[in-house]
Amino acid sequence: MTDVHHTALVAGEPLRLNDGTVIPALGLGTFGFKGDRGVGIVSRALASGYRLLDTAVGYDTEAEVGRAIRESGVPREEIFVTTKIRRPGHGYDAARRSVRASLDRLGLDRVDLYLIHWPNPRLGLYVDTWRALVDARSDGEVRSIGVSNFNADHLERIIDATGEVPAINQIELHPHFPQEQARALHRRLGIRTQSWSPLGLGGRATLAAEPVADAARRHGATPAQVVLRWHQQLGCLPIPRSSDPERQRENLQLGRLRLDEDELRAITSLGHSGGRLWGGDPETEER
Ligand SMILES: NC(=O)c1ccc[n+]([C@@H]2O[C@H](COP(=O)([O-])OP(=O)(O)OC[C@H]3O[C@@H](n4cnc5c(N)ncnc54)[C@H](OP(=O)(O)O)[C@@H]3O)[C@@H](O)[C@H]2O)c1
């Protein structure tokens, strides 16, 4: 049995994106994993079986992720690397440069998924940025392209302008902000939803919430495992971040845990319109 199979069994079956690319069902967030410490954290995650690493120009962790991959001994083709363009990289030419600079920092010939991190609507360049990603994919610099924090209007604009539907929209999604409308729209458009801050930043508000704690008790699982499986059963791809090897394994090894419809509904009902963790509204956020 290869590592990929092993990972698939514990974290959930890999999924196929609208462009045919296969993506692991769960990944590691790398925000803040800087320097030698950061390389060590990512290396331990790879050794535990993580095969999707989520970085970004804005996190400044691309070099760390690249080094951990090279030092891991895991074949490059078994690892799925996501990175994201930030505000100064918007616009056609800047975005093409941003992709090449990411490849340099990562030390890779190609990245698996490149996202526009935020639409930055006041800057107003996300359509040109999207065209650049379409061309970067044609030129073989990236395998799949997608967006992050795009709402319905932003998605409509890039799809109307180019005919290209993003493979992924990575959005804030956790039990207090379950994004029902966005998920329904993504389903209609064939876009896969990826969940950022999937554990609600690991806070008690999420992990000690009654429906989560109840389900954890019933299934003999941890609250984090219940929340991560909730994401997957909604059809979403969570990318939990942990610097701790034990919690990394806990988050990956979801085993046969399966929530029933009542449990799923009870967790989703924690959602409310003010549920964002820190107010990251794509309409107003510029980063
Ligand atoms: N596209 C975007 O705009 C965007 C925005 C935010 C984040 N992201 C991505 O999403 C990733 C994940 O989101 P996030 O880092 O904001 O939040 P998160 O994954 O929801 O939570 C991370 C926090 O939870 C703790 N934790 C992890 N596993 C745990 C467990 N099993 N039990 C208890 N606590 C646990 C971690 O602490 P320990 O390290 O001590 O385990 C850490 O403090 C980021 O790293 C980044 O890659 C993207």
The ligand as an SDF file (V2000), in Angstrom:
LIG
                    3D

 48 52  0  0  0  0  0  0  0  0999 V2000
   -7.6400   32.0490    2.0580 N   0  0  0  0  0  0  0  0  0  0  0  0
   -7.6460   32.7910    3.1520 C   0  0  0  0  0  0  0  0  0  0  0  0
   -7.9630   33.9830    3.1270 O   0  0  0  0  0  0  0  0  0  0  0  0
   -7.2330   32.1780    4.4490 C   0  0  0  0  0  0  0  0  0  0  0  0
   -7.4800   32.8510    5.6530 C   0  0  0  0  0  0  0  0  0  0  0  0
   -7.1190   32.2170    6.8430 C   0  0  0  0  0  0  0  0  0  0  0  0
   -6.5060   30.9700    6.8060 C   0  0  0  0  0  0  0  0  0  0  0  0
   -6.2390   30.3460    5.6130 N   0  0  0  0  0  0  0  0  0  0  0  0
   -5.5730   29.0190    5.5500 C   0  0  0  0  0  0  0  0  0  0  0  0
   -6.3090   28.1240    6.3540 O   0  0  0  0  0  0  0  0  0  0  0  0
   -5.4190   27.5000    7.2690 C   0  0  0  0  0  0  0  0  0  0  0  0
   -6.1630   27.0770    8.5170 C   0  0  0  0  0  0  0  0  0  0  0  0
   -6.8430   28.1690    9.1120 O   0  0  0  0  0  0  0  0  0  0  0  0
   -6.3530   28.8490   10.4770 P   0  0  0  0  0  0  0  0  0  0  0  0
   -4.9340   28.5540   10.6340 O   0  0  0  0  0  0  0  0  0  0  0  0
   -6.7740   30.2780   10.4190 O   0  0  0  0  0  0  0  0  0  0  0  0
   -7.2770   28.1790   11.5860 O   0  0  0  0  0  0  0  0  0  0  0  0
   -7.6560   26.6950   12.0910 P   0  0  0  0  0  0  0  0  0  0  0  0
   -6.9850   25.6630   11.2660 O   0  0  0  0  0  0  0  0  0  0  0  0
   -9.1310   26.6800   12.2010 O   0  0  0  0  0  0  0  0  0  0  0  0
   -7.0990   26.6860   13.5740 O   0  0  0  0  0  0  0  0  0  0  0  0
   -5.7300   26.6580   13.8690 C   0  0  0  0  0  0  0  0  0  0  0  0
   -5.5770   26.6740   15.3910 C   0  0  0  0  0  0  0  0  0  0  0  0
   -6.2390   25.5370   15.9460 O   0  0  0  0  0  0  0  0  0  0  0  0
   -5.3640   24.8320   16.8180 C   0  0  0  0  0  0  0  0  0  0  0  0
   -5.6290   23.3890   16.6200 N   0  0  0  0  0  0  0  0  0  0  0  0
   -5.3070   22.6450   15.5350 C   0  0  0  0  0  0  0  0  0  0  0  0
   -5.7160   21.3780   15.6660 N   0  0  0  0  0  0  0  0  0  0  0  0
   -6.3270   21.3000   16.8840 C   0  0  0  0  0  0  0  0  0  0  0  0
   -6.9460   20.2450   17.5840 C   0  0  0  0  0  0  0  0  0  0  0  0
   -7.0150   19.0120   17.0670 N   0  0  0  0  0  0  0  0  0  0  0  0
   -7.4740   20.5180   18.8220 N   0  0  0  0  0  0  0  0  0  0  0  0
   -7.3860   21.7580   19.3440 C   0  0  0  0  0  0  0  0  0  0  0  0
   -6.8060   22.8100   18.7170 N   0  0  0  0  0  0  0  0  0  0  0  0
   -6.2720   22.5850   17.4810 C   0  0  0  0  0  0  0  0  0  0  0  0
   -3.9790   25.2030   16.3890 C   0  0  0  0  0  0  0  0  0  0  0  0
   -3.1090   25.1870   17.5040 O   0  0  0  0  0  0  0  0  0  0  0  0
   -1.7620   24.2350   17.5350 P   0  0  0  0  0  0  0  0  0  0  0  0
   -0.8960   24.7200   16.4110 O   0  0  0  0  0  0  0  0  0  0  0  0
   -1.1920   24.4970   18.8630 O   0  0  0  0  0  0  0  0  0  0  0  0
   -2.2370   22.8170   17.3310 O   0  0  0  0  0  0  0  0  0  0  0  0
   -4.1510   26.6240   15.8660 C   0  0  0  0  0  0  0  0  0  0  0  0
   -3.9980   27.5630   16.8840 O   0  0  0  0  0  0  0  0  0  0  0  0
   -4.3450   28.5670    7.4990 C   0  0  0  0  0  0  0  0  0  0  0  0
   -3.1750   28.0640    8.1070 O   0  0  0  0  0  0  0  0  0  0  0  0
   -4.1460   29.0240    6.0750 C   0  0  0  0  0  0  0  0  0  0  0  0
   -3.3300   28.0810    5.3780 O   0  0  0  0  0  0  0  0  0  0  0  0
   -6.6120   30.9400    4.4470 C   0  0  0  0  0  0  0  0  0  0  0  0
  1  2  1  0
  2  3  2  0
  2  4  1  0
  4  5  1  0
  4 48  2  0
  5  6  2  0
  6  7  1  0
  7  8  2  0
  8  9  1  0
  8 48  1  0
  9 10  1  0
  9 46  1  0
 10 11  1  0
 11 12  1  0
 11 44  1  0
 12 13  1  0
 13 14  1  0
 14 15  2  0
 14 16  1  0
 14 17  1  0
 17 18  1  0
 18 19  2  0
 18 20  1  0
 18 21  1  0
 21 22  1  0
 22 23  1  0
 23 24  1  0
 23 42  1  0
 24 25  1  0
 25 26  1  0
 25 36  1  0
 26 27  1  0
 26 35  1  0
 27 28  2  0
 28 29  1  0
 29 30  1  0
 29 35  2  0
 30 31  1  0
 30 32  2  0
 32 33  1  0
 33 34  2  0
 34 35  1  0
 36 37  1  0
 36 42  1  0
 37 38  1  0
 38 39  2  0
 38 40  1  0
 38 41  1  0
 42 43  1  0
 44 45  1  0
 44 46  1  0
 46 47  1  0
M  CHG  2   8   1  16  -1
M  END
$$$$
